[in-house]
Amino acid sequence: MIVIPDYYEFYCGVNIVAGHDVLERIPELLGIMGADAPMILTDKGVKLAGLADILTKAIGNDISIKTIEDDVPPDSDLNTVNNLAGIYREKGCDSIIALGGGSVLDTAKGVNILVSEKSDNILDFKGSGALKHKLKPLIAVPTTAGTGSEVTMAAVIADKANDRKLLFGSLFLLPDAAVIDSRMTMTLPPHITALTAMDALTHAVEASYCLGRNPLSDSYAHEAIEMINRDLLKVLKTPDDKDGRLALATAATMAGIAFSNSPVGMVHTLGHSVGSVCHAPHGTCMAILLPYGMEYNMHKREERIGEILLPLAGPDIFAATPFNLRAEKAVAHIRKLNQELSVATGGIHGTSLGELKDRDGNKMVLKEKLPDIAKTAMGDGTLFYNPEDMDYEDFLMVLEAAYEGVPLDRSRIKCG
């Protein structure tokens, strides 16, 4: 049943240009913005994959690219943002093209804050609503189908000195344009394809049941869930499926629009904290923690979570499942998908926090670190829209279950 809230807002101020060959539109887009001297921000992996070459070839000679900077780390951080802002000013740039995943796009937003505000201290703008003016032109070209950062008004930047992630939020952080080109995700390896898609799926699922949901955000979220569920495993089996790649990228963008208007909750709260303390990949954390967020909130949002079974499993299974079992079945579907992704990626895709390993085979999340993660989660702003309140003991309870990979004992939840 569609319930209309007494009040809600919905906004997406990004010009979305999507297709199989749309990078060539970038000179036109920059011209509309009055810019012709962009800085391209990317990372070494994207550049090594040849995507920067595809981009520059598509742009051609009509635009004078001032510099291509590829020193963005996997987690955007304060030092990187400061250094790149200095290069932007030194090279005389007038705009930014962000080519990459979430870290690159968040870094570009951070750089744009500093160069637009003529500041050398981004901490002056952390939190929500600190920006008061339009920023320099920014075009986002995502190379993963996951973060949705190309259409969000937020940036997450790591403060590594204090093991925390800082959130910046403002409508002025929205890119001017998002260019979604299927060529940009064709080279993604299977495990990155999986973890980024699960990041997008988490955006859509949390947007569907958290406190800010509304009919418009639901429409974007549910379509994104259906597309990811339909195309993810298919793309893993056939990596050169251009239509499947474009579908996943489109779903990630739609999920980004959904959670920009219906903010996420405790899955992201814990995911940010695991990433800050243990440096585990964000998308993997989302995949592992998503069923726990659904379980923890089920007593407050059982009907909403049950409705997610429709885009997850299709109309036949949805109709055949009794009303009181739909939420449980939706959770089971997510766990089954994680198991299938683990098989499809040769075991790289994690199904529990305790089994996550780095490239050298070392455990990423140690059990003795769980209390530190729970403490860090207490200061994360994404908890605000979670349907149920949480304290340190609640965070630790969820983390311990996710560490072992066992279902949450819902009898231990202190209902608010």
Phi and psi in degrees as a GROMACS rama.xvg file:
@    title "Ramachandran Plot"
@    xaxis  label "Phi"
@    yaxis  label "Psi"
@TYPE xy
-84.3421  119.33  ILE-2
-107.369  123.179  VAL-3
-89.236  120.653  ILE-4
-63.1144  156.261  PRO-5
-62.5228  -28.9627  ASP-6
-153.365  137.048  TYR-7
-158.205  161.004  TYR-8
-125.249  151.686  GLU-9
-145.366  132.557  PHE-10
-152.904  136.956  TYR-11
-142.754  106.618  CYS-12
-100.832  25.6483  GLY-13
-105.918  131.701  VAL-14
-76.647  112.842  ASN-15
-99.9195  122.684  ILE-16
-119.236  114.143  VAL-17
-132.743  146.543  ALA-18
162.279  -170.593  GLY-19
-82.7925  -24.864  HIS-20
-143.708  71.2218  ASP-21
-116.631  -0.723452  VAL-22
-60.2639  -29.7944  LEU-23
-63.7513  -12.4263  GLU-24
-80.3564  -10.6465  ARG-25
-60.8646  -44.4841  ILE-26
-56.4753  -40.2965  PRO-27
-63.3141  -43.5558  GLU-28
-63.5623  -42.8054  LEU-29
-63.5597  -40.3054  LEU-30
-60.6579  -40.8772  GLY-31
-59.8826  -33.392  ILE-32
-85.0751  -3.60431  MET-33
76.2027  27.345  GLY-34
-119.917  147.869  ALA-35
-151.061  14.4944  ASP-36
-137.793  68.4208  ALA-37
-82.3402  153.845  PRO-38
-95.1027  131.889  MET-39
-96.8167  122.505  ILE-40
-106.384  131.958  LEU-41
-153.704  -169.418  THR-42
-126.897  170.469  ASP-43
-65.9783  -35.0578  LYS-44
-65.3085  -42.6717  GLY-45
-64.0456  -42.6533  VAL-46
-66.8175  -41.3864  LYS-47
-63.5306  -32.2841  LEU-48
-73.6724  -5.62683  ALA-49
86.8893  6.79627  GLY-50
-72.0515  -32.6263  LEU-51
-64.9994  -35.7519  ALA-52
-65.6929  -40.8503  ASP-53
-62.0856  -41.0941  ILE-54
-64.5351  -49.7727  LEU-55
-65.7153  -34.8389  THR-56
-65.9563  -39.797  LYS-57
-66.507  -36.5445  ALA-58
-68.3257  -37.2518  ILE-59
73.4592  -154.105  GLY-60
-99.9556  4.65199  ASN-61
-75.389  -21.3435  ASP-62
-119.588  136.984  ILE-63
-92.1511  99.0974  SER-64
-74.4157  117.273  ILE-65
-74.5744  -36.6612  LYS-66
-165.92  149.936  THR-67
-116.275  114.015  ILE-68
-110.163  124.602  GLU-69
-120.352  24.0793  ASP-70
-94.3495  27.7371  ASP-71
-82.6743  125.535  VAL-72
-79.5679  171.435  PRO-73
-58.8956  -31.3206  PRO-74
-117.985  114.463  ASP-75
-54.5841  136.875  SER-76
-136.006  165.888  ASP-77
-60.7468  -42.6445  LEU-78
-63.1158  -42.7642  ASN-79
-60.7584  -45.4597  THR-80
-59.8426  -45.644  VAL-81
-62.3664  -44.984  ASN-82
-63.6181  -43.9264  ASN-83
-70.3144  -31.5602  LEU-84
-63.5055  -38.2525  ALA-85
-63.5707  -40.9095  GLY-86
-66.4504  -40.5692  ILE-87
-54.7195  -47.6015  TYR-88
-68.0386  -42.1467  ARG-89
-61.7893  -38.8672  GLU-90
-85.2073  -6.76272  LYS-91
70.9463  40.1419  GLY-92
-77.4934  157.657  CYS-93
-126.302  4.11515  ASP-94
-167.14  171.095  SER-95
-131.905  134.599  ILE-96
-111.185  115.179  ILE-97
-97.6939  112.919  ALA-98
-112.839  102.497  LEU-99
163.414  -164.315  GLY-100
-89.9994  -158.695  GLY-101
-59.436  -38.8708  GLY-102
-64.9257  -42.1906  SER-103
-64.7163  -44.8233  VAL-104
-66.2609  -39.7086  LEU-105
-68.0309  -38.138  ASP-106
-61.05  -44.5734  THR-107
-60.4753  -40.0524  ALA-108
-64.3449  -41.0676  LYS-109
-63.4311  -44.6189  GLY-110
-60.5994  -41.7089  VAL-111
-63.4953  -34.3976  ASN-112
-60.7297  -50.237  ILE-113
-65.4414  -45.1807  LEU-114
-73.8231  -31.6444  VAL-115
-76.4511  -37.1913  SER-116
-89.4133  -1.15379  GLU-117
51.8412  51.1486  LYS-118
-123.757  158.666  SER-119
-119.965  14.9586  ASP-120
-137.361  95.462  ASN-121
-68.751  -19.1525  ILE-122
-62.7835  -20.6424  LEU-123
-66.5227  -13.4764  ASP-124
-119.207  11.4817  PHE-125
-73.1114  162.153  LYS-126
86.7642  -157.722  GLY-127
-112.79  134.844  SER-128
83.6677  9.40577  GLY-129
-75.7462  -25.1528  ALA-130
-82.4232  136.1  LEU-131
-119.809  -4.40386  LYS-132
-136.157  155.386  HIS-133
-62.2175  141.627  LYS-134
-95.8495  179.933  LEU-135
-63.8228  157.49  LYS-136
-58.2707  135.09  PRO-137
-136.718  124.231  LEU-138
-112.049  126.261  ILE-139
-101.217  127.343  ALA-140
-122.041  90.9493  VAL-141
-70.1901  139.809  PRO-142
-111.435  5.74797  THR-143
-129.991  155.11  THR-144
-105.751  77.3804  ALA-145
-156.575  -60.6369  GLY-146
-70.456  -32.5769  THR-147
72.3749  7.57239  GLY-148
-61.5509  -18.7275  SER-149
-67.7722  -13.5042  GLU-150
-130.773  17.5848  VAL-151
-107.734  156.203  THR-152
-99.4307  28.2346  MET-153
-131.541  155.65  ALA-154
-139.723  138.209  ALA-155
-114.001  119.949  VAL-156
-127.058  130.471  ILE-157
-77.8872  135.673  ALA-158
-102.919  87.531  ASP-159
-66.7984  -28.0838  LYS-160
-64.2704  -26.1922  ALA-161
-117.71  12.7669  ASN-162
49.0993  51.4442  ASP-163
-144.414  161.689  ARG-164
-114.538  131.735  LYS-165
-98.711  135.499  LEU-166
-103.996  131.802  LEU-167
-119.132  128.328  PHE-168
-136.448  129.188  GLY-169
-171.752  146.132  SER-170
-60.448  -25.2066  LEU-171
-72.3804  -11.7969  PHE-172
-84.0525  -9.85513  LEU-173
-60.8986  129.126  LEU-174
-58.3917  154.259  PRO-175
-71.8972  -33.3874  ASP-176
-148.266  146.03  ALA-177
-117.338  122.192  ALA-178
-106.332  108.136  VAL-179
-103.231  100.418  ILE-180
-117.331  126.58  ASP-181
-60.8848  -24.432  SER-182
-63.2513  -24.1797  ARG-183
-77.9061  -13.602  MET-184
-116.297  1.97648  THR-185
-63.9726  -27.9588  MET-186
-95.2424  3.93095  THR-187
-63.2378  128.6  LEU-188
-68.4606  161.417  PRO-189
-55.1708  -44.9006  PRO-190
-69.8086  -30.9382  HIS-191
-73.1613  -39.507  ILE-192
-56.5582  -43.3255  THR-193
-67.5845  -49.8029  ALA-194
-70.0876  -33.9831  LEU-195
-71.8928  -37.7116  THR-196
-65.6166  -35.977  ALA-197
-71.3989  -27.9844  MET-198
-61.9101  -47.0013  ASP-199
-64.2169  -41.4024  ALA-200
-61.293  -39.5791  LEU-201
-65.0927  -41.0905  THR-202
-55.447  -46.6183  HIS-203
-69.7435  -42.3317  ALA-204
-67.6518  -46.9297  VAL-205
-64.6067  -37.02  GLU-206
-61.2165  -27.9616  ALA-207
-74.515  -28.1472  SER-208
-123.443  -5.38714  TYR-209
-77.28  173.952  CYS-210
-67.5778  -20.7266  LEU-211
-90.4964  3.30607  GLY-212
-61.8242  149.651  ARG-213
-150.912  168.533  ASN-214
-58.4282  -34.13  PRO-215
-73.2395  -44.463  LEU-216
-64.2267  -36.3215  SER-217
-59.4347  -40.5423  ASP-218
-64.5457  -41.8223  SER-219
-67.2348  -44.1424  TYR-220
-63.8327  -47.2651  ALA-221
-68.1382  -36.2082  HIS-222
-65.8701  -39.312  GLU-223
-63.6711  -43.1383  ALA-224
-59.6198  -45.9368  ILE-225
-62.9374  -41.2648  GLU-226
-68.1027  -42.2647  MET-227
-65.2803  -45.0203  ILE-228
-61.9905  -35.5688  ASN-229
-75.3828  -37.8457  ARG-230
-107.981  -17.2648  ASP-231
-63.0699  -56.0615  LEU-232
-64.2628  -33.4188  LEU-233
-63.3642  -42.057  LYS-234
-69.0469  -35.3805  VAL-235
-63.2861  -33.4511  LEU-236
-79.3491  -30.9612  LYS-237
-130.395  80.7113  THR-238
-60.6509  -24.1302  PRO-239
-93.1312  18.6635  ASP-240
-75.3293  97.8379  ASP-241
-62.8454  -40.8908  LYS-242
-66.8571  -39.7165  ASP-243
-65.3057  -40.9602  GLY-244
-62.4312  -43.4709  ARG-245
-65.9439  -36.4905  LEU-246
-63.2365  -43.8771  ALA-247
-65.1605  -40.7872  LEU-248
-64.8355  -40.2777  ALA-249
-64.2977  -41.6419  THR-250
-62.6599  -40.3358  ALA-251
-62.8994  -40.3885  ALA-252
-65.9838  -43.1545  THR-253
-63.5021  -40.3051  MET-254
-64.462  -36.3228  ALA-255
-62.7642  -41.6976  GLY-256
-64.5813  -40.0567  ILE-257
-61.9263  -50.4226  ALA-258
-80.6968  -12.4147  PHE-259
-68.9989  -27.3449  SER-260
-104.929  -16.8938  ASN-261
-135.396  89.25  SER-262
-59.4709  153.762  PRO-263
-75.3587  177.07  VAL-264
-131.443  -135.064  GLY-265
-65.7942  -25.707  MET-266
-61.6374  -42.7595  VAL-267
-72.7875  -34.7169  HIS-268
-55.9772  -50.9514  THR-269
-72.5239  -36.2597  LEU-270
-62.9885  -43.0643  GLY-271
-59.5073  -39.8148  HIS-272
-73.5347  -40.2074  SER-273
-62.333  -40.8202  VAL-274
-64.812  -40.0066  GLY-275
-68.0366  -45.2007  SER-276
-81.2814  -39.1627  VAL-277
-115.109  -4.75576  CYS-278
60.2548  33.9444  HIS-279
-80.0272  147.667  ALA-280
-58.846  135.117  PRO-281
-60.0834  -47.0967  HIS-282
-62.8443  -36.7982  GLY-283
-65.5312  -42.2061  THR-284
-59.7188  -41.578  CYS-285
-61.7268  -45.4283  MET-286
-60.2528  -44.1948  ALA-287
-70.2203  -41.2476  ILE-288
-85.0438  -18.1265  LEU-289
-55.8887  -49.9842  LEU-290
-62.4431  -28.2193  PRO-291
-71.4596  -36.5669  TYR-292
-64.1206  -39.7372  GLY-293
-66.1088  -42.3518  MET-294
-65.0524  -43.6863  GLU-295
-64.0925  -35.0572  TYR-296
-95.5372  1.66038  ASN-297
-62.1058  -35.6967  MET-298
-68.4264  -20.0806  HIS-299
-97.3222  -25.4434  LYS-300
-134.97  37.6798  ARG-301
-60.8704  -43.6586  GLU-302
-64.7987  -44.4928  GLU-303
-62.9778  -44.6129  ARG-304
-66.9251  -35.6095  ILE-305
-63.0392  -35.1241  GLY-306
-67.1884  -22.8704  GLU-307
-67.094  -20.7766  ILE-308
-60.3367  -29.9597  LEU-309
-61.5741  -56.3081  LEU-310
-70.8759  -22.0727  PRO-311
-75.6253  -43.8311  LEU-312
-116.778  -11.487  ALA-313
96.7112  163.854  GLY-314
-65.7347  -33.0452  PRO-315
-66.8419  -49.3874  ASP-316
-66.272  -39.89  ILE-317
-59.3516  -47.8581  PHE-318
-67.2587  -32.1783  ALA-319
-81.4154  -10.036  ALA-320
-95.6243  124.965  THR-321
-56.3902  148.911  PRO-322
-50.9613  -44.1802  PHE-323
-77.2162  -3.04609  ASN-324
-111.891  -4.50797  LEU-325
-66.0913  -41.77  ARG-326
-63.1174  -45.0433  ALA-327
-60.9845  -39.8196  GLU-328
-69.2447  -33.0728  LYS-329
-64.4906  -42.3268  ALA-330
-61.9285  -44.9185  VAL-331
-61.5859  -35.0829  ALA-332
-64.8838  -41.4752  HIS-333
-63.306  -42.918  ILE-334
-64.3498  -40.2281  ARG-335
-63.6167  -41.1636  LYS-336
-61.9298  -41.6935  LEU-337
-61.7091  -39.4776  ASN-338
-64.6101  -41.7028  GLN-339
-65.5293  -36.7099  GLU-340
-69.1384  -34.5277  LEU-341
-62.5004  -43.4291  SER-342
-64.7368  -44.7097  VAL-343
-66.1955  -24.4448  ALA-344
-105.643  14.4768  THR-345
67.0565  30.7377  GLY-346
87.5279  -0.65992  GLY-347
-71.0942  -39.5552  ILE-348
-69.7202  123.138  HIS-349
-81.153  150.632  GLY-350
-119.175  -4.63367  THR-351
-150.156  153.964  SER-352
-64.693  -34.1285  LEU-353
-68.0378  -20.1388  GLY-354
-97.0986  -1.33038  GLU-355
-68.8198  133.071  LEU-356
-132.232  152.196  LYS-357
-85.9129  -174.311  ASP-358
-63.786  -23.5946  ARG-359
-91.8801  4.10263  ASP-360
85.3776  9.65574  GLY-361
-86.9586  145.063  ASN-362
-64.5239  133.76  LYS-363
-85.6874  -38.9904  MET-364
-111.748  109.323  VAL-365
-89.1687  143.636  LEU-366
-60.9814  -34.6105  LYS-367
-69.3449  -10.5788  GLU-368
-88.5634  -10.0421  LYS-369
-57.7725  -41.2708  LEU-370
-60.4676  -38.1017  PRO-371
-64.9488  -39.2454  ASP-372
-63.8698  -43.6135  ILE-373
-62.489  -40.4087  ALA-374
-64.8608  -41.8513  LYS-375
-63.574  -37.0775  THR-376
-62.5232  -27.3532  ALA-377
-60.9694  -23.9607  MET-378
-101.322  10.2777  GLY-379
-91.4577  128.435  ASP-380
-71.552  -14.6635  GLY-381
-68.8183  -14.3786  THR-382
-68.1747  -18.318  LEU-383
-56.5532  -38.0348  PHE-384
-96.8656  6.60271  TYR-385
-70.3555  138.44  ASN-386
-61.9952  -32.6919  PRO-387
-114.836  141.815  GLU-388
-68.0016  159.422  ASP-389
-142.716  145.181  MET-390
-123.359  -174.313  ASP-391
-55.8461  -44.0244  TYR-392
-64.7209  -36.5716  GLU-393
-65.2378  -46.6763  ASP-394
-57.391  -45.6415  PHE-395
-64.684  -39.7539  LEU-396
-59.1652  -46.5926  MET-397
-65.8572  -43.1006  VAL-398
-61.8408  -40.2575  LEU-399
-65.0669  -39.5105  GLU-400
-67.1132  -43.75  ALA-401
-66.9393  -30.7296  ALA-402
-64.8716  -41.0815  TYR-403
-85.4693  -17.5793  GLU-404
76.2715  31.8067  GLY-405
-112.501  153.543  VAL-406
-59.4295  153.138  PRO-407
-72.5731  137.006  LEU-408
-80.4758  95.1756  ASP-409
-70.0609  -13.6509  ARG-410
-70.0443  -16.1759  SER-411
-88.9355  -4.4119  ARG-412
-74.2566  127.974  ILE-413
-85.7602  100.36  LYS-414
-68.2166  130.69  CYS-415
